[in-house]
Amino acid sequence: MANSGKNTSDKDIAELVKKAQDGDEYSFSKLYDTYFDRIYSFIYFRVHHKEVAEDLTEDVFIKAWTKIASVNSDSFGGWLYSIAKNKIIDHYRKHREVVDLAEIENVIEADLNIVEEADLKINQKLLLDMIRELTPEQQIIMKLKFLEGLENEEISELISKSIGSIRVVQHRAIQKLQEKFKQKENNLLLNILGVNNVITKSIKPDRSNVKE
């Protein structure tokens, strides 16, 4: 697959978009290389089918090329994710007679079993478990930010919320996660101490019947 484009700056992206808007196919190919992996992953974890994800990802970039003149050069990434979201919804509508509204909502939320998919470590599993205890809005934004790796500008474009609102939600969610993590750490410590006490009592000799 193409590289993830993490080393491409926002300024470089904007310049590539402007050139692509002038018909420069090479610049668009650089945008393709930059975003392909991220868009593919975003789609794959919502359709769970490799070939379908590949086809939909290609459709996203075809649509992006034909409509690139209409996009603001500073919001290209978020615009791509919006196209991807709509392609996924269209896919479900086309291949099912009835589409569950909750499933459409999950296109954004994607409450997936990411732990098994990515073979994450136990501390990451704990983080995911705690994220699921947040409000629905906080879950969506935290997953897009920290699991999908989206920038706030991209999240703003994708879920139609202002960047300021997204920052406020993230701040409150992080505070809540910190509280939950401390609580779980304390519970874990208490459980460990409880187990140690049981072990200590089980191996300690019973001296109740021993005469002095």
MDTraj code that builds the backbone (N, CA, C; nanometers):
import mdtraj as md
import numpy as np

residues = "MET ALA ASN SER GLY LYS ASN THR SER ASP LYS ASP ILE ALA GLU LEU VAL LYS LYS ALA GLN ASP GLY ASP GLU TYR SER PHE SER LYS LEU TYR ASP THR TYR PHE ASP ARG ILE TYR SER PHE ILE TYR PHE ARG VAL HIS HIS LYS GLU VAL ALA GLU ASP LEU THR GLU ASP VAL PHE ILE LYS ALA TRP THR LYS ILE ALA SER VAL ASN SER ASP SER PHE GLY GLY TRP LEU TYR SER ILE ALA LYS ASN LYS ILE ILE ASP HIS TYR ARG LYS HIS ARG GLU VAL VAL ASP LEU ALA GLU ILE GLU ASN VAL ILE GLU ALA ASP LEU ASN ILE VAL GLU GLU ALA ASP LEU LYS ILE ASN GLN LYS LEU LEU LEU ASP MET ILE ARG GLU LEU THR PRO GLU GLN GLN ILE ILE MET LYS LEU LYS PHE LEU GLU GLY LEU GLU ASN GLU GLU ILE SER GLU LEU ILE SER LYS SER ILE GLY SER ILE ARG VAL VAL GLN HIS ARG ALA ILE GLN LYS LEU GLN GLU LYS PHE LYS GLN LYS GLU ASN ASN LEU LEU LEU ASN ILE LEU GLY VAL ASN ASN VAL ILE THR LYS SER ILE LYS PRO ASP ARG SER ASN VAL LYS GLU".split()
xyz = np.array([
    [0.0836, -0.1191, 0.0000],
    [0.0000, 0.0000, 0.0000],
    [0.0875, 0.1246, 0.0000],
    [0.0235, 0.2370, -0.0271],
    [0.0958, 0.3624, -0.0289],
    [0.1376, 0.4007, 0.1113],
    [0.2325, 0.4977, 0.1192],
    [0.2754, 0.5385, 0.2515],
    [0.1670, 0.6228, 0.3165],
    [0.1746, 0.6339, 0.4508],
    [0.0675, 0.6981, 0.5268],
    [0.0727, 0.8494, 0.5216],
    [0.1823, 0.9041, 0.4738],
    [0.1887, 1.0478, 0.4562],
    [0.2029, 1.1280, 0.5836],
    [0.2462, 1.0618, 0.6921],
    [0.2569, 1.1313, 0.8192],
    [0.3614, 1.2427, 0.8134],
    [0.4609, 1.2312, 0.7239],
    [0.5677, 1.3296, 0.7162],
    [0.5346, 1.4444, 0.6224],
    [0.4175, 1.4420, 0.5600],
    [0.3773, 1.5484, 0.4695],
    [0.3073, 1.6565, 0.5498],
    [0.3601, 1.7781, 0.5442],
    [0.3054, 1.8865, 0.6250],
    [0.1744, 1.9378, 0.5668],
    [0.0986, 2.0089, 0.6500],
    [-0.0271, 2.0681, 0.6040],
    [-0.0018, 2.1658, 0.4893],
    [0.1094, 2.2385, 0.4976],
    [0.1444, 2.3340, 0.3921],
    [0.1708, 2.2615, 0.2604],
    [0.2412, 2.1480, 0.2680],
    [0.2695, 2.0690, 0.1472],
    [0.1401, 2.0161, 0.0863],
    [0.0482, 1.9682, 0.1734],
    [-0.0802, 1.9163, 0.1257],
    [-0.1563, 2.0260, 0.0517],
    [-0.1621, 2.1447, 0.1124],
    [-0.2353, 2.2564, 0.0509],
    [-0.1770, 2.2916, -0.0855],
    [-0.0453, 2.2878, -0.0953],
    [0.0193, 2.3191, -0.2232],
    [-0.0126, 2.2134, -0.3283],
    [-0.0117, 2.0880, -0.2873],
    [-0.0444, 1.9796, -0.3800],
    [-0.1895, 1.9914, -0.4281],
    [-0.2791, 2.0271, -0.3362],
    [-0.4201, 2.0422, -0.3729],
    [-0.4363, 2.1535, -0.4761],
    [-0.3704, 2.2657, -0.4529],
    [-0.3797, 2.3780, -0.5471],
    [-0.3285, 2.3395, -0.6858],
    [-0.2193, 2.2655, -0.6890],
    [-0.1651, 2.2216, -0.8181],
    [-0.2587, 2.1222, -0.8860],
    [-0.3149, 2.0322, -0.8056],
    [-0.4091, 1.9348, -0.8608],
    [-0.5331, 2.0050, -0.9150],
    [-0.5747, 2.1116, -0.8488],
    [-0.6894, 2.1894, -0.8964],
    [-0.6610, 2.2564, -1.0307],
    [-0.5325, 2.2749, -1.0589],
    [-0.4922, 2.3305, -1.1893],
    [-0.4726, 2.2212, -1.2943],
    [-0.5057, 2.0957, -1.2562],
    [-0.4976, 1.9850, -1.3516],
    [-0.3693, 1.9042, -1.3458],
    [-0.2880, 1.9265, -1.2435],
    [-0.1613, 1.8549, -1.2309],
    [-0.1867, 1.7147, -1.1738],
    [-0.1822, 1.6141, -1.2599],
    [-0.2109, 1.4765, -1.2176],
    [-0.1023, 1.4228, -1.1243],
    [0.0221, 1.4644, -1.1433],
    [0.1306, 1.4179, -1.0573],
    [0.1061, 1.4621, -0.9125],
    [0.0616, 1.5871, -0.8946],
    [0.0339, 1.6360, -0.7593],
    [-0.0799, 1.5564, -0.6954],
    [-0.1805, 1.5229, -0.7760],
    [-0.2897, 1.4431, -0.7197],
    [-0.2407, 1.3031, -0.6827],
    [-0.1475, 1.2484, -0.7621],
    [-0.0942, 1.1161, -0.7290],
    [-0.0192, 1.1196, -0.5962],
    [0.0432, 1.2339, -0.5652],
    [0.1108, 1.2480, -0.4364],
    [0.0085, 1.2532, -0.3228],
    [-0.1038, 1.3188, -0.3474],
    [-0.2124, 1.3201, -0.2479],
    [-0.2676, 1.1791, -0.2273],
    [-0.2797, 1.1059, -0.3367],
    [-0.3258, 0.9663, -0.3315],
    [-0.2323, 0.8843, -0.2435],
    [-0.1017, 0.8972, -0.2679],
    [-0.0034, 0.8228, -0.1886],
    [-0.0096, 0.8613, -0.0407],
    [-0.0354, 0.9877, -0.0153],
    [-0.0379, 1.0381, 0.1216],
    [-0.1559, 0.9842, 0.2010],
    [-0.2722, 0.9761, 0.1369],
    [-0.3946, 0.9443, 0.2105],
    [-0.4494, 0.8037, 0.1884],
    [-0.3950, 0.7285, 0.0940],
    [-0.4557, 0.6005, 0.0590],
    [-0.4711, 0.5081, 0.1798],
    [-0.3637, 0.4866, 0.2540],
    [-0.3677, 0.3914, 0.3662],
    [-0.4711, 0.4313, 0.4707],
    [-0.4786, 0.5579, 0.4998],
    [-0.5701, 0.6047, 0.6034],
    [-0.7155, 0.5917, 0.5592],
    [-0.7431, 0.6257, 0.4342],
    [-0.8798, 0.6135, 0.3834],
    [-0.9183, 0.4656, 0.3727],
    [-0.8249, 0.3827, 0.3263],
    [-0.8512, 0.2390, 0.3162],
    [-0.8836, 0.1805, 0.4535],
    [-0.8040, 0.2142, 0.5548],
    [-0.8273, 0.1619, 0.6894],
    [-0.9614, 0.2101, 0.7437],
    [-0.9910, 0.3361, 0.7206],
    [-1.1179, 0.3933, 0.7660],
    [-1.2351, 0.3147, 0.7075],
    [-1.2251, 0.2803, 0.5807],
    [-1.3328, 0.2059, 0.5140],
    [-1.3325, 0.0587, 0.5556],
    [-1.2144, -0.0025, 0.5577],
    [-1.2062, -0.1463, 0.5859],
    [-1.2679, -0.1821, 0.7209],
    [-1.2384, -0.1032, 0.8247],
    [-1.2902, -0.1342, 0.9577],
    [-1.4388, -0.1071, 0.9708],
    [-1.5018, -0.0641, 0.8597],
    [-1.6460, -0.0431, 0.8599],
    [-1.7197, -0.1359, 0.7649],
    [-1.6479, -0.1986, 0.6727],
    [-1.7127, -0.2953, 0.5820],
    [-1.6598, -0.4365, 0.6021],
    [-1.5406, -0.4494, 0.6659],
    [-1.4813, -0.5799, 0.7000],
    [-1.4666, -0.6702, 0.5770],
    [-1.4291, -0.6114, 0.4658],
    [-1.4112, -0.6913, 0.3437],
    [-1.3026, -0.6238, 0.2599],
    [-1.1924, -0.6963, 0.2351],
    [-1.0750, -0.6385, 0.1709],
    [-1.1062, -0.5834, 0.0324],
    [-1.1696, -0.6659, -0.0528],
    [-1.1945, -0.6226, -0.1902],
    [-1.2920, -0.5056, -0.1943],
    [-1.3943, -0.5116, -0.1107],
    [-1.4914, -0.4015, -0.1061],
    [-1.4224, -0.2733, -0.0609],
    [-1.3373, -0.2844, 0.0414],
    [-1.2658, -0.1672, 0.0916],
    [-1.1752, -0.1080, -0.0156],
    [-1.1083, -0.1945, -0.0901],
    [-1.0211, -0.1460, -0.1980],
    [-1.1013, -0.0734, -0.3052],
    [-1.2155, -0.1324, -0.3443],
    [-1.2994, -0.0706, -0.4483],
    [-1.3542, 0.0638, -0.4019],
    [-1.4014, 0.0679, -0.2781],
    [-1.4579, 0.1925, -0.2268],
    [-1.3507, 0.3003, -0.2120],
    [-1.2307, 0.2587, -0.1728],
    [-1.1210, 0.3547, -0.1609],
    [-1.0878, 0.4152, -0.2971],
    [-1.0836, 0.3314, -0.3993],
    [-1.0584, 0.3832, -0.5348],
    [-1.1701, 0.4787, -0.5771],
    [-1.2937, 0.4441, -0.5419],
    [-1.4073, 0.5316, -0.5748],
    [-1.3933, 0.6676, -0.5075],
    [-1.3430, 0.6665, -0.3845],
    [-1.3232, 0.7919, -0.3118],
    [-1.2278, 0.8830, -0.3886],
    [-1.1170, 0.8257, -0.4355],
    [-1.0178, 0.9090, -0.5031],
    [-1.0620, 0.9495, -0.6437],
    [-1.1405, 0.8657, -0.7065],
    [-1.1973, 0.9058, -0.8368],
    [-1.2906, 1.0251, -0.8178],
    [-1.3758, 1.0163, -0.7142],
    [-1.4665, 1.1271, -0.6838],
    [-1.3866, 1.2524, -0.6460],
    [-1.2818, 1.2328, -0.5681],
    [-1.2002, 1.3462, -0.5259],
    [-1.1357, 1.4155, -0.6461],
    [-1.0888, 1.3378, -0.7409],
    [-1.0247, 1.3958, -0.8604],
    [-1.1244, 1.4737, -0.9444],
    [-1.2431, 1.4205, -0.9593],
    [-1.3433, 1.4870, -1.0437],
    [-1.4024, 1.6112, -0.9755],
    [-1.3972, 1.6169, -0.8419],
    [-1.4573, 1.7289, -0.7692],
    [-1.3545, 1.8164, -0.6980],
    [-1.2280, 1.7968, -0.7285],
    [-1.1244, 1.8634, -0.6495],
    [-1.1292, 2.0157, -0.6608],
    [-1.1840, 2.0663, -0.7687],
    [-1.1927, 2.2114, -0.7851],
    [-1.2808, 2.2758, -0.6787],
    [-1.3690, 2.1950, -0.6157],
    [-1.4658, 2.2512, -0.5209],
    [-1.4165, 2.2529, -0.3769],
    [-1.3002, 2.1941, -0.3503],
    [-1.2556, 2.1797, -0.2116],
    [-1.1614, 2.2925, -0.1719],
    [-1.1707, 2.3331, -0.0454],
    [-1.0750, 2.4275, 0.0112],
    [-0.9425, 2.3536, 0.0327],
    [-0.8352, 2.4100, -0.0137],
    [-0.7051, 2.3412, -0.0075],
    [-0.6613, 2.3110, 0.1354],
    [-0.7164, 2.3839, 0.2340],
    [-0.6765, 2.3631, 0.3736],
    [-0.7591, 2.2554, 0.4442],
    [-0.8609, 2.2019, 0.3769],
    [-0.9460, 2.1010, 0.4421],
    [-0.9592, 1.9749, 0.3567],
    [-0.8571, 1.9446, 0.2800],
    [-0.8624, 1.8315, 0.1873],
    [-0.8817, 1.6985, 0.2596],
    [-0.8080, 1.6774, 0.3697],
    [-0.8161, 1.5500, 0.4413],
    [-0.9560, 1.5219, 0.4940],
    [-1.0141, 1.6199, 0.5610],
    [-1.1488, 1.6020, 0.6128],
    [-1.2507, 1.5806, 0.5020],
    [-1.2295, 1.6487, 0.3908],
    [-1.3172, 1.6328, 0.2744],
    [-1.3107, 1.4902, 0.2209],
    [-1.1919, 1.4327, 0.2162],
    [-1.1765, 1.2933, 0.1713],
    [-1.2539, 1.1981, 0.2624],
    [-1.2423, 1.2182, 0.3953],
    [-1.3136, 1.1321, 0.4888],
    [-1.4650, 1.1457, 0.4724],
    [-1.5118, 1.2650, 0.4395],
    [-1.6548, 1.2839, 0.4158],
    [-1.7005, 1.2051, 0.2940],
    [-1.6189, 1.2059, 0.1891],
    [-1.6501, 1.1265, 0.0697],
    [-1.6525, 0.9785, 0.1058],
    [-1.5527, 0.9347, 0.1852],
    [-1.5443, 0.7934, 0.2256],
    [-1.6677, 0.7543, 0.3066],
    [-1.7089, 0.8399, 0.3989],
    [-1.8272, 0.8107, 0.4809],
    [-1.9500, 0.7917, 0.3915],
    [-1.9668, 0.8806, 0.2950],
    [-2.0831, 0.8716, 0.2054],
    [-2.0771, 0.7469, 0.1168],
    [-1.9570, 0.7082, 0.0757],
    [-1.9417, 0.5872, -0.0053],
    [-1.9811, 0.4631, 0.0747],
    [-1.9456, 0.4606, 0.2013],
    [-1.9814, 0.3465, 0.2867],
    [-2.1327, 0.3385, 0.3036],
    [-2.1948, 0.4530, 0.3309],
    [-2.3403, 0.4557, 0.3462],
    [-2.4078, 0.4109, 0.2168],
    [-2.3588, 0.4592, 0.1032],
    [-2.4144, 0.4176, -0.0269],
    [-2.3990, 0.2674, -0.0473],
    [-2.2841, 0.2144, -0.0049],
    [-2.2584, 0.0710, -0.0184],
    [-2.3619, -0.0098, 0.0578],
    [-2.3906, 0.0284, 0.1836],
    [-2.4888, -0.0445, 0.2632],
    [-2.6286, -0.0317, 0.2043],
    [-2.6603, 0.0866, 0.1565],
    [-2.7927, 0.1068, 0.0975],
    [-2.8100, 0.0226, -0.0291],
    [-2.7054, 0.0101, -0.1056],
    [-2.7126, -0.0616, -0.2327],
    [-2.7211, -0.2123, -0.2128],
    [-2.6565, -0.2646, -0.1087],
    [-2.6464, -0.4092, -0.0914],
    [-2.7412, -0.4657, 0.0129],
    [-2.8253, -0.3807, 0.0702],
    [-2.9227, -0.4312, 0.1662],
    [-3.0568, -0.3660, 0.1403],
    [-3.1607, -0.4477, 0.1499],
    [-3.2948, -0.3938, 0.1305],
    [-3.3342, -0.3031, 0.2474],
    [-3.2895, -0.3412, 0.3662],
    [-3.3178, -0.2607, 0.4849],
    [-3.1859, -0.2263, 0.5514],
    [-3.1669, -0.0991, 0.5833],
    [-3.0452, -0.0553, 0.6501],
    [-3.0808, -0.0058, 0.7891],
    [-3.0188, -0.0662, 0.8894],
    [-3.0415, -0.0275, 1.0283],
    [-2.9792, 0.1104, 1.0519],
    [-3.0587, 0.2022, 1.1063],
    [-3.0083, 0.3365, 1.1325],
    [-2.8862, 0.3334, 1.2231],
    [-2.8872, 0.2450, 1.3210],
    [-2.7732, 0.2345, 1.4122],
    [-2.6463, 0.1971, 1.3375],
    [-2.6619, 0.1148, 1.2323],
    [-2.5445, 0.0740, 1.1552],
    [-2.4891, 0.1901, 1.0747],
    [-2.5788, 0.2754, 1.0241],
    [-2.5338, 0.3954, 0.9537],
    [-2.4570, 0.4854, 1.0491],
    [-2.5089, 0.5003, 1.1720],
    [-2.4394, 0.5821, 1.2707],
    [-2.3020, 0.5246, 1.3028],
    [-2.2919, 0.3916, 1.2990],
    [-2.1642, 0.3267, 1.3300],
    [-2.0593, 0.3490, 1.2224],
    [-2.1003, 0.3993, 1.1054],
    [-2.0034, 0.4365, 1.0030],
    [-1.9077, 0.5409, 1.0586],
    [-1.9633, 0.6273, 1.1433],
    [-1.8781, 0.7277, 1.2074],
    [-1.8194, 0.6724, 1.3365],
    [-1.9070, 0.6132, 1.4201],
    [-1.8610, 0.5699, 1.5520],
    [-1.7695, 0.4494, 1.5433],
    [-1.8100, 0.3512, 1.4600],
    [-1.7285, 0.2308, 1.4390],
    [-1.6844, 0.1674, 1.5689],
    [-1.7798, 0.1238, 1.6498],
    [-1.7470, 0.0594, 1.7767],
    [-1.7048, -0.0843, 1.7490],
    [-1.5831, -0.0967, 1.6980],
    [-1.5330, -0.2253, 1.6497],
    [-1.4572, -0.2994, 1.7580],
    [-1.4347, -0.4270, 1.7306],
    [-1.3498, -0.5037, 1.8202],
    [-1.2052, -0.4825, 1.7762],
    [-1.1564, -0.3616, 1.7980],
    [-1.0239, -0.3236, 1.7488],
    [-0.9141, -0.3999, 1.8222],
    [-0.9430, -0.4400, 1.9455],
    [-0.8413, -0.5122, 2.0221],
    [-0.7993, -0.6383, 1.9492],
    [-0.8974, -0.7191, 1.9042],
    [-0.8643, -0.8419, 1.8326],
    [-0.8060, -0.8126, 1.6952],
    [-0.8563, -0.7084, 1.6264],
    [-0.8092, -0.6757, 1.4924],
    [-0.6611, -0.6388, 1.4934],
    [-0.6222, -0.5597, 1.5925],
    [-0.4869, -0.5055, 1.5934],
    [-0.3946, -0.5749, 1.6932],
    [-0.4463, -0.6733, 1.7662],
    [-0.3671, -0.7447, 1.8659],
    [-0.3012, -0.6466, 1.9621],
    [-0.3816, -0.5584, 2.0198],
    [-0.3289, -0.4540, 2.1064],
    [-0.2879, -0.5099, 2.2422],
    [-0.2029, -0.4354, 2.3108],
    [-0.1555, -0.4760, 2.4419],
    [-0.2629, -0.4486, 2.5465],
    [-0.2435, -0.5033, 2.6663],
    [-0.3447, -0.4959, 2.7696],
    [-0.3758, -0.3529, 2.8097],
    [-0.2740, -0.2626, 2.8164],
    [-0.3026, -0.1252, 2.8552],
    [-0.3840, -0.0538, 2.7483],
    [-0.3652, -0.0912, 2.6214],
    [-0.4454, -0.0339, 2.5143],
    [-0.5886, -0.0864, 2.5202],
    [-0.6038, -0.2132, 2.5587],
    [-0.7380, -0.2692, 2.5750],
    [-0.8114, -0.1954, 2.6866],
    [-0.7394, -0.1642, 2.7933],
    [-0.7995, -0.0892, 2.9034],
    [-0.8468, 0.0469, 2.8547],
    [-0.7653, 0.1127, 2.7720],
    [-0.8034, 0.2429, 2.7171],
    [-0.9304, 0.2318, 2.6342],
    [-0.9385, 0.1297, 2.5487],
    [-1.0568, 0.1105, 2.4651],
    [-1.1801, 0.0826, 2.5501],
    [-1.1632, 0.0018, 2.6537],
    [-1.2752, -0.0274, 2.7434],
    [-1.3251, 0.1000, 2.8100],
    [-1.2330, 0.1869, 2.8493],
    [-1.2715, 0.3109, 2.9153],
    [-1.3369, 0.4078, 2.8172],
    [-1.2882, 0.4101, 2.6928],
    [-1.3493, 0.4965, 2.5916],
    [-1.4955, 0.4596, 2.5730],
    [-1.5265, 0.3299, 2.5796],
    [-1.6650, 0.2849, 2.5619],
    [-1.7557, 0.3310, 2.6768],
    [-1.6967, 0.3787, 2.7856],
    [-1.7761, 0.4289, 2.8976],
    [-1.8042, 0.5786, 2.8865],
    [-1.7464, 0.6435, 2.7845],
    [-1.7701, 0.7862, 2.7626],
    [-1.9056, 0.8077, 2.6960],
    [-1.9448, 0.9344, 2.6816],
    [-2.0680, 0.9650, 2.6100],
    [-2.0493, 0.9296, 2.4624],
    [-2.1582, 0.9059, 2.3881],
    [-2.1457, 0.8725, 2.2453],
    [-2.0635, 0.9755, 2.1675],
    [-2.0862, 1.1042, 2.1935],
    [-2.0119, 1.2086, 2.1227],
    [-1.8630, 1.2014, 2.1563],
    [-1.8315, 1.1821, 2.2834],
    [-1.6916, 1.1717, 2.3242],
    [-1.6250, 1.0492, 2.2623],
    [-1.6982, 0.9371, 2.2560],
    [-1.6440, 0.8157, 2.1952],
    [-1.6060, 0.8393, 2.0496],
    [-1.6971, 0.8993, 1.9750],
    [-1.6723, 0.9233, 1.8331],
    [-1.5462, 1.0056, 1.8138],
    [-1.5379, 1.1169, 1.8861],
    [-1.4260, 1.2094, 1.8667],
    [-1.2950, 1.1485, 1.9147],
    [-1.2964, 1.0772, 2.0275],
    [-1.1730, 1.0167, 2.0785],
    [-1.1239, 0.9054, 1.9873],
    [-1.2169, 0.8274, 1.9308],
    [-1.1766, 0.7208, 1.8388],
    [-1.1174, 0.7781, 1.7112],
    [-1.1833, 0.8792, 1.6568],
    [-1.1323, 0.9406, 1.5341],
    [-0.9961, 1.0055, 1.5582],
    [-0.9775, 1.0652, 1.6757],
    [-0.8532, 1.1352, 1.7065],
    [-0.7386, 1.0389, 1.7370],
    [-0.7625, 0.9442, 1.8285],
    [-0.6516, 0.8645, 1.8808],
    [-0.6409, 0.7243, 1.8207],
    [-0.7485, 0.6720, 1.7612],
    [-0.7415, 0.5405, 1.6975],
    [-0.7305, 0.5518, 1.5465],
    [-0.8022, 0.6501, 1.4885],
    [-0.7935, 0.6717, 1.3439],
    [-0.6782, 0.7647, 1.3076],
    [-0.6336, 0.8461, 1.4044],
    [-0.5214, 0.9367, 1.3793],
    [-0.5586, 1.0617, 1.3020],
    [-0.6868, 1.1028, 1.3071],
    [-0.7296, 1.2208, 1.2337],
    [-0.6921, 1.3480, 1.3082],
    [-0.6686, 1.4547, 1.2315],
    [-0.6467, 1.5860, 1.2899],
    [-0.7827, 1.6472, 1.3249],
    [-0.7809, 1.7470, 1.4141],
    [-0.9065, 1.8104, 1.4539],
    [-0.9807, 1.8712, 1.3346],
    [-0.9045, 1.9248, 1.2393],
    [-0.9662, 1.9837, 1.1204],
    [-1.0408, 1.8767, 1.0397],
    [-0.9833, 1.7574, 1.0316],
    [-1.0463, 1.6478, 0.9587],
    [-1.1709, 1.5977, 1.0312],
    [-1.1617, 1.5902, 1.1640],
    [-1.2773, 1.5485, 1.2429],
    [-1.3899, 1.6493, 1.2275],
    [-1.3534, 1.7767, 1.2289],
    [-1.4524, 1.8836, 1.2128],
    [-1.5277, 1.8694, 1.0820],
    [-1.4547, 1.8428, 0.9761],
    [-1.5162, 1.8261, 0.8442],
    [-1.6041, 1.7015, 0.8406],
    [-1.5598, 1.5970, 0.9072],
    [-1.6280, 1.4680, 0.8998],
    [-1.7596, 1.4669, 0.9773],
    [-1.7613, 1.5269, 1.0965],
    [-1.8817, 1.5186, 1.1799],
    [-1.9547, 1.6523, 1.1910],
    [-1.9096, 1.7509, 1.1134],
    [-1.9777, 1.8811, 1.1062],
    [-1.9885, 1.9499, 1.2423],
    [-1.8763, 1.9531, 1.3146],
    [-1.8671, 2.0285, 1.4394],
    [-1.7490, 2.1231, 1.4295],
    [-1.7579, 2.2362, 1.4990],
    [-1.6485, 2.3323, 1.4946],
    [-1.5248, 2.2750, 1.5632],
    [-1.4085, 2.3237, 1.5226],
    [-1.2825, 2.2771, 1.5820],
    [-1.2798, 2.3099, 1.7306],
    [-1.3322, 2.4267, 1.7686],
    [-1.3368, 2.4649, 1.9099],
    [-1.4197, 2.3676, 1.9916],
    [-1.5357, 2.3278, 1.9388],
    [-1.6216, 2.2318, 2.0085],
    [-1.5525, 2.0974, 2.0240],
    [-1.4808, 2.0550, 1.9199],
    [-1.4096, 1.9272, 1.9239],
    [-1.3022, 1.9295, 2.0324],
    [-1.2309, 2.0414, 2.0440],
    [-1.1271, 2.0530, 2.1471],
    [-1.1876, 2.0458, 2.2869],
    [-1.3026, 2.1100, 2.3058],
    [-1.3697, 2.1065, 2.4358],
    [-1.4106, 1.9631, 2.4708],
    [-1.4683, 1.8915, 2.3736],
    [-1.5105, 1.7525, 2.3957],
    [-1.3900, 1.6658, 2.4287],
    [-1.2802, 1.6845, 2.3547],
    [-1.1584, 1.6063, 2.3797],
    [-1.1058, 1.6326, 2.5201],
    [-1.1037, 1.7599, 2.5601],
    [-1.0516, 1.7962, 2.6929],
    [-1.1332, 1.7296, 2.8033],
    [-1.2660, 1.7376, 2.7913],
    [-1.3531, 1.6766, 2.8925],
    [-1.3402, 1.5245, 2.8930],
    [-1.3276, 1.4670, 2.7737],
    [-1.3137, 1.3212, 2.7633],
    [-1.1835, 1.2745, 2.8269],
    [-1.0763, 1.3484, 2.8030],
    [-0.9462, 1.3116, 2.8602],
    [-0.9504, 1.3207, 3.0119],
    [-1.0151, 1.4255, 3.0635],
    [-1.0298, 1.4375, 3.2095],
    [-1.1057, 1.3178, 3.2665],
    [-1.2125, 1.2794, 3.1987],
    [-1.2934, 1.1665, 3.2453],
    [-1.2135, 1.0368, 3.2381],
    [-1.1343, 1.0206, 3.1310],
    [-1.0517, 0.9006, 3.1173],
    [-0.9469, 0.8938, 3.2277],
    [-0.8884, 1.0089, 3.2609],
    [-0.7894, 1.0119, 3.3691],
    [-0.8521, 0.9685, 3.5012],
    [-0.9740, 1.0168, 3.5274],
    [-1.0445, 0.9786, 3.6501],
    [-1.0736, 0.8286, 3.6520],
    [-1.1206, 0.7770, 3.5374],
    [-1.1541, 0.6352, 3.5287],
    [-1.0296, 0.5492, 3.5430],
    [-0.9180, 0.5954, 3.4840],
    [-0.7938, 0.5179, 3.4911],
    [-0.7440, 0.5099, 3.6356],
    [-0.7509, 0.6221, 3.7068],
    [-0.7087, 0.6219, 3.8472],
    [-0.7964, 0.5281, 3.9295],
    [-0.9272, 0.5307, 3.9000],
    [-1.0205, 0.4451, 3.9719],
    [-0.9904, 0.2979, 3.9456],
    [-0.9644, 0.2644, 3.8182],
    [-0.9344, 0.1256, 3.7833],
    [-0.8011, 0.0824, 3.8421],
    [-0.7027, 0.1752, 3.8449],
    [-0.5740, 0.1427, 3.9074],
    [-0.5920, 0.1128, 4.0551],
    [-0.6738, 0.1949, 4.1238],
    [-0.6987, 0.1738, 4.2662],
    [-0.7698, 0.0412, 4.2903],
    [-0.8678, 0.0101, 4.2044],
    [-0.9395, -0.1171, 4.2175],
    [-0.8456, -0.2349, 4.1957],
    [-0.7556, -0.2199, 4.0962],
    [-0.6588, -0.3256, 4.0684],
    [-0.5664, -0.3465, 4.1874],
    [-0.5226, -0.2346, 4.2471],
    [-0.4339, -0.2427, 4.3634],
    [-0.5041, -0.3121, 4.4797],
    [-0.6306, -0.2759, 4.5007],
    [-0.7074, -0.3388, 4.6086],
    [-0.7235, -0.4887, 4.5840],
    [-0.7483, -0.5251, 4.4580],
    [-0.7615, -0.6666, 4.4243],
    [-0.6314, -0.7414, 4.4498],
    [-0.5197, -0.6784, 4.4131],
    [-0.3882, -0.7406, 4.4335],
    [-0.3621, -0.7593, 4.5831],
    [-0.3903, -0.6530, 4.6601],
    [-0.3700, -0.6615, 4.8054],
    [-0.4594, -0.7685, 4.8662],
    [-0.5835, -0.7784, 4.8158],
    [-0.6763, -0.8799, 4.8647],
    [-0.6252, -1.0191, 4.8380],
    [-0.5727, -1.0406, 4.7163],
    [-0.5167, -1.1706, 4.6802],
    [-0.3956, -1.2017, 4.7658],
    [-0.3103, -1.1012, 4.7891],
    [-0.1909, -1.1219, 4.8714],
    [-0.2291, -1.1603, 5.0144],
    [-0.3349, -1.0962, 5.0666],
    [-0.3794, -1.1293, 5.2032],
    [-0.4282, -1.2731, 5.2119],
    [-0.5015, -1.3158, 5.1074],
    [-0.5509, -1.4539, 5.1048],
    [-0.4343, -1.5508, 5.1002],
    [-0.3351, -1.5188, 5.0139],
    [-0.2172, -1.6062, 5.0014],
    [-0.1415, -1.6125, 5.1331],
    [-0.1260, -1.4940, 5.1971],
    [-0.0522, -1.4872, 5.3234],
    [-0.1209, -1.5724, 5.4306],
    [-0.2540, -1.5617, 5.4374],
    [-0.3290, -1.6389, 5.5367],
    [-0.3207, -1.7881, 5.5083],
    [-0.3161, -1.8245, 5.3806],
    [-0.3175, -1.9666, 5.3452],
    [-0.1852, -2.0345, 5.3767],
    [-0.0768, -1.9558, 5.3731],
    [0.0543, -2.0183, 5.3971],
    [0.1033, -1.9946, 5.5402],
    [0.0327, -1.9056, 5.6120],
    [0.0745, -1.8783, 5.7499],
    [0.0347, -1.9959, 5.8387],
    [0.1245, -2.0508, 5.9187],
    [0.0913, -2.1664, 6.0032],
    [-0.0145, -2.1308, 6.1059],
    [-0.1067, -2.2233, 6.1284],
    [-0.2116, -2.2064, 6.2287],
    [-0.1549, -2.2401, 6.3655],
    [-0.1382, -2.1378, 6.4491],
    [-0.0775, -2.1575, 6.5806],
    [-0.1833, -2.1548, 6.6920],
    [-0.3122, -2.1610, 6.6503],
    [-0.4167, -2.1495, 6.7516],
    [-0.4174, -2.2674, 6.8486],
    [-0.3739, -2.3840, 6.8003],
    [-0.3758, -2.5039, 6.8866],
    [-0.2399, -2.5361, 6.9463],
    [-0.1450, -2.4467, 6.9219],
    [-0.0100, -2.4711, 6.9735],
    [-0.0026, -2.4201, 7.1169],
    [0.0392, -2.5109, 7.2092],
    [0.0520, -2.4710, 7.3486],
    [0.1849, -2.4010, 7.3709],
    [0.1803, -2.2970, 7.4542],
    [0.3008, -2.2247, 7.4863],
    [0.3844, -2.3046, 7.5855],
])
top = md.Topology()
chain = top.add_chain()
for i, resn in enumerate(residues, 1):
    res = top.add_residue(resn, chain, resSeq=i)
    for name in ("N", "CA", "C"):
        top.add_atom(name, md.element.get_by_symbol(name[0]), res)
traj = md.Trajectory(xyz[None], top)
